[in-house]
Amino acid sequence: MNAIRLIFSCLVVVSHAQVIGGLGEEPSLGGRTLGAWSVVGFFGISGYLITRSRLNGQPAARFFRARFLRIYPGFLVALLLVAFVFAPLSAVLGPGSSTFADSLTYVLRNLLLYPPFVSQTTIGTTLAEGGIWNGALWSLFWEACCYLGVGVLGLAALKSRRTGLLAIAFIFATGASLAAHTGLVPPSELTLAPPLVAAFAGGALLYVHAERIRVLPAVAVSTVLLAVSIGTGTAAVLAPLPFALLVFILGAVLPLQRVGAKRDLSYGIYIYGVPVQNLLEIWLPELPLPLYLILTFAVVVPLALASYTWIEAPAMRLKKSAPSTPPVRPVQV
């Protein structure tokens, strides 16, 4: 899963490069951008792993502490760097400007993991109109909401109740995705969330029923559903659960267990990709896509490594008092 998360985080950077670099629209498939597919994959993985952590004896307090330590310290440092390093540097390199007050309000309004309708996306005039300093962070708020939901789910003593609650969450999120796709609900920041919640709930259901899953029939059905969703442009509605299942099958068969085993850079690449791309676009506009991506990763990877080494790993070491996560349940062919 570490290798697959790393691939997804890199694909998010590649997807955003098209728009931020002024090189056209993001590549898309089935009505969803490459970045959107990757984020759905993230949520499917999280749904399985986070539910496994919560439903296998970990007390609620330790569960929430562990989740907080995994995402918030790295997020906060990235927020501060964008506000007080990236934005001022962009004002030096480009025509925009910002003040200390602009940077401070950016941090304060985004402290709760980039909440919808409250978050501040720009800092002064450092970006062109419509620019967003770190648009990738929007998904973290919804991931935290899913963590909260799983934390509450752990209070349900009976497995049947847990399954029922997860099924309700999945059906409700899928229905909301359908309403947004058909235009019954006008697009907004809220309509971005249902496919992610559906993927998370789908991953959680895969964990709860892992012992009942038969791989070959599940892969066949999932492949058909994905093909239909792509062909009809309904990936936001139909794809989350089958995509999550296929991601886990790939995680089981691909020989990539060593990738990211010691240093998981996926989170750092995800949270620093957009700010670095924005800064490069201001400093060196109109670069060809290959060179733009090479320079982006040349900066993002060291930042992600620094984030993991000095922020994320020390924070995660504070989780050691919590029980270790049990091994993944096998699925039977």
Helices and strands as residue ranges (DSSP letters): H 2-20, E 28-29, E 32-33, H 34-54, H 60-81, I 82-86, H 87-93, H 100-110, G 135-137, H 138-153, H 159-181, G 190-192, H 194-208, G 210-212, H 215-232, H 235-238, H 240-253, H 266-283, H 289-307, I 308-312, H 313-317, G 318-321
